[in-house]
């Protein structure tokens, strides 16, 4: 076995139903490893967020975004990795390889979880297909809008990925900091899956941004494009994910004030909401000299990797 690879069997909190086999590869010098996870979702309860229908569907609505979203991230970075500005940057090329490896793993595990939710009769497959339509429609429309400025489809995809990676890193760091959300994730498999994903989103949060800056620079045009992409992406995510949650609740016969109130409390309220808690870090993206590593999560990741055995 390669010296950079090691195998672990994670046994979380002594719960026998939570076994995740993991192959950890250090990918020849990247600053973060690729962990090849293998979660078993067969024993995950239907309403695993503390028995709450609304909160479980909120998280499922997020998960439905990931398979096609992560594919966009992978494809967009892969499409430009041999651009003249970065093709000879050995350090960045190593980071790109590890980024692709991590995102591919996220895709796999969210596909598997979504399939487990589908078994309970929740039509997540339709939501995944709708995500694909939203992404493909959005990227093509945005490409048409910026075509007069010399933007190719590959450049549009990279710009979108850079903005969306800021969103995923920010919601991930908030998940790692928000004890209210963590306490609700009563199922060990689901808790571990989301926390592992959150750690990795912050490990690779600067990769797409570094690729973007190396290709586009830090001028006014690059600044305007990335900010516009973030605004468009956030509106699209909010509308799409909200529609998913409403559909899941309606189909489940649980579209009522009680469930919507729970979602408000733990997603949007200033005191406990994970989305509300993201505001400061999201707005940091609009700073002219912003870089993802300005948002220091080094100690946060160190603590969580120790807790999770990563």
N, C-alpha and C positions, 0 to 999 in steps of 0.2 A: 504493500500500500504506500502511496506517495506520502512523504513526510508532512506535507501541508494538509493532509486529509485526516480527519478523525471521526469516529462514530460514537454517538451517544444514544442511550435510551432514556428519554425524559419521563419521569414518574412524578406528576405534579401533585403536591400536597397529600401524598399518600392515597390518592384515589385510584383504585385499580383500573377504572374504565378509561383513564387518561394515559395512554402510552403513545408517544410520538417518536418514531425512529428518525434520527437526524444524521445526515452526512454533512460535515462542515469542511468546506474547501477554501483555502486561503488565496486561491486564484492568482498565484504567481506575482505577489507584490502589491496587490490592491490594498487600500487602507481599511477595507472591511471585507469580511468573508461572505461566501455564499453557503447558506444552510439549506440543505435539501430535506424539507419536512415531509412527514407522512402522517397526517392527522386521521383519526378514526372518528367520524361524526355520527356513527350508527346509534350511539346511546345519548345523543344530545336531545334534551326535552324540546317539545314544540315551542314553548314560551320560556326560553332559557334566561331572559333578562328579568330575574326575580319574579317570574310568573306573570309579568306584565305583557299583555298583548301589544299595546301601543309601542312600548320601547323595543320589544323584540322585532316588530315590523319596521321600526325606524332603522335599526341596525341591518336588517335584511335588505331594506331599501338602499342603504349604502353599499352593501355587499354586491347587490345586483349591478352596480356601476363599475365594479372592478375588473371583471374579465376583459371586456372590450376596452376599458380605460387603460389597463396595464399593457394591453397589446399595442395601443397607440403609443405609449411611452417607449416600449421596446423598438417598435418599427421606426419611430421618428429619430431616435438616437442612432440606431443601426444605419439608417439611410444616409446620415451625414458623417459617419465616423471616419471616412477616408477623404473628407474635405481637405484641400491643401493646407488650411489653417491649423489642422489638428492631426493629420495623418502621421506625422513624425513625432508627436508628443507622446512618448512612451508611457509616462506616468498617467496621463489622462486616458490613454488607450486601455490601460489596466483597470482603471476605474470604470470605464464604459463596459468592459467585459463583466465585471462584478455586478454592476448596475443591472445589466440585462439578465444575469443569473438570478438575482434577487427578485426582480419583477416577474420573471417567468414562474418562480415558485409561488409568488403571491397569486398569480392568475390561477394556477393549479388548485391551490387550497380554497380559494373563494368559489371556484367552479364546483369543487367537491362539497363545500358547505351549502351552496345554493341548491345543489341536487338533493341534499338531505332535507332542506326546507320544503322542496317540491314534493317529497314523499308524504308530507303532512297535508298536502292538498293546496299549498300556497303556490300560485302560478309565477314562480320566479323566472322560469324560462322565457315567458313573454316579456318580462321586465328587462332581461338581458338583451333580448332582440331589440327592444325599444331603445336601449342604451346605444346599441350599434347604429341604429338609424339616426339618433341624435348626433352622435360623434361624426358620422360620415356626412350628414347634411351640414353640420356646423363647419367642419373643416373645408368643405367645398365652397360654401358661401363666403367664408372669411378669405379664402384664396382669391375669389373673384373681386372682393372689395379692395384687396391690397395689391392686386396684379399690376395696376398702374405704377406702383412704387418699385417694381422689379422683383417682387416676392414670388418665389416658386412654391409649389405645394409642399415640398420638403422643408422649406423655411417656415411655412405656416405651421406645419405639424410640430416642428421643434419649438417654435414660440409658444404654441398651446401647451406642449408638454412641460416647458419651463414654468409656466404659470400654474398648471395643475399640480406639478410636483411641490410647489410652494403650499398649495392647499393641503395636499396629503401629508406633508411634513408637519404642518401646523396643527391639523386635527389630530395627528399622531402624538405630537408632544403634549397637547392638551389632554389626550386620553391618559398619557403616562403621569400627568400631574393631577388629574381630577379624581379625588377619592370617592365622590358621589357616584360617578359612572362605574368605577372599578368595583364598588360594593354591590352594584346591581348585577354584575356578571357572575351569577351564582354557579353556572356550569363551568367546570375546570377546563374542559377542552376548548370551549369558546373563549374563555378568559385568556388562556394561553395563546390561542391563535391570534386574537386581536392585539395582545400586548407584544407578541413576537413581530407581527406586521408593523406595529407602531415603532418599535426599536429600529427595524430595518429601513423604514421610510426616513428616519432621521440620520441613519448611517450614510445613506446615499443622497441626501437632500441637495447637495451642491453639484452633483455630476451633470445633470441636464443644464443647469445654469452656467457652469463652467464651459460646457460645449457651446452654449448660446453666445457667451461673451467672447470666446475665442474666434467665433465665426463672424459675429455682428459687431463686436466692440462695445464701447460704452457711450457712444454718441447719442445725440438727441433722437435720431430715428430708432435706434435700438431701444432706448428708454420708452419712447411713445408706444412702440409695438408691444413690448412685454406688458406694459400697464394696461393697454387696451385689451390684450388677450386675457389678462386676469379678470377684468371687469366682465367681459363676455362669458368667460368660463364659469365665474361664480353665479351669475344669473342663470346660466344653463343648468348647473348642478342643483341649485336650489329648486328651480321649477321641476326638473326631472325627478329628483329624489323625493320631493314633496308629493308629486303625482303618484309615485310608486307607493309611498306610505298610505296615502288615501285609498288607493286601489286595494292594497292588501287588507286594510281595515274594513273597507266596504264588503269585499268578497268574504271576509270572516264574520260579517254581521256585527262588527265592533266599532263602527264609525260613530262615536259618541263623545260627549264632552269629557267624560272621565278619562278616556284613553288619550284624547287630544290634550287634556290638561297635563297628563303625565309626560307627554312628549314636550310640551312647552317647558315644564319644570326642569327636565334634565337635558334638554337640547338648547333652549333659547333664553331661559331666565338668567338674569345677571348673577344670581347667587350660586346656582348649580349647573347651569347649562354649558355643555361642551362647545356648542357653536358660539355662544356669547363669549366664552373664555378665549376664543381664537382671535378676537377683534384686533388686539394690539399687534400681534405678530403678523396678521394678514396685512395690516396697514403699513407695516415696515417695508413691504415690497415696493411701495411707491417712492421710497427715498432714492434720489438720483444715484447714489453710490452704494446702494444696497448689495449685500452678498448674503446667501443663506447661512453661512457660518458666523455672521454677525449675531445671530440668534443662538446663544450658547446652550447647547444641550449635552455637553461632554460629560458632566457629572451625572446628569439625569440618566444618560444611557449606561454609564458605568454601573450605577446603582441597579438599574433594571436588568442588565445583562447578568449581574451577580444573582439577583433574585430568581431569574428564569433559567439559570444555568447555561446561558449563551456565551 
